[in-house]
Amino acid sequence: MASKPDIRNLDQRQLIKFFENSGMRGYRADQTLRWLYFRRADNFDQMTDLAKDARTLLSTSFYIGKPAVRDKQTSEDGTCKFLFALEDGNAVESVLIPEKDHYTLCISTQVGCAMGCTFCMTAKTGLTRNLSRAEIIGQVIAAMDAAESRGGMRLSNIVLMGMGEPLANYKNVISAIDAITDSNWGLKFSTRRVTLSTAGLADRFDDLARDARIRLAVSLNAADNETRNRLMPVNKAFPLDRLIKACANYPLPARDKITFEYILIKGINDSEKDALQLAKLLRPVRAKINLIPLNQHPGSGFVRPEIKEIESFQSILTEKNYTAIIRRSKGADISAACGQLRGETKTLSHS
């Protein structure tokens, strides 16, 4: 396979050019794309409405990659964590989360992460490399297959909140989102059901608003620069005044809001003062707040607040007219909750 490229790394424009350069009509590209995404073909012989010479050309030029599920775990709450083996020997994790009437999939965009957030297990591995367009899309296709095999609910929501910083792998992430959301030949996910979560790379917000009409979430976790510098080194490059200004200027559809994720850590960012600072900080932004009690892991040195402290923090924000929801992460018993992904085989066992 290494001698041929994965066809899912080509976008629509590149595939049209490939066919035209081979002496064939460009419309073959859309036919091929529909087989790759809408019908989720895993070999070129399945593409029966393509002429045989076109199928032969494709099979001699490309292969259709599919991430190998090296391992998976299933939580008591039904959450399923996949460990996907990549062709270079690296691995990433994705999490399929059952909701009331649908599944949500949390996908990774990098092997490891360079952001260095002190509360996050993924950060301890550092950054190895970006995922390709095909490797990002492959997680979604594999999860769609898994959801269908369970029967009943379908996978309808995707969050780019797994391993890595999506905006640090901008080109591949945007290209993957195009295939995931395209309503003609793509996987046909609604853009309103795709959310990108960033640690706050504010210099990419204008690009994101131009290139993708998806929902934006910002991992905030502190309302003052000193605390956020301690928790999230990225704040030194994009301090709160710059980040909040970028959020306030971010174009949103009517009634949409930016989601701010706030991981509550005992004695660090969970006081009444912190809640009041947060309410004041977000005043210029159309904002809603997801409060996420810390998912503890060995070596973090941080502690989860008591429930009364979490509810008190929420009450202050509610009194200030914010929508503030306490998100109780699923899959914590299999290290699949927010901030617990690592992509290491030794942490997993077969289910």
Order of alpha helices (4+ residues) and beta strands (2+ residues): alpha-alpha-alpha-beta-beta-beta-beta-beta-beta-alpha-beta-alpha-beta-alpha-beta-alpha-alpha-beta-alpha-beta-alpha-beta
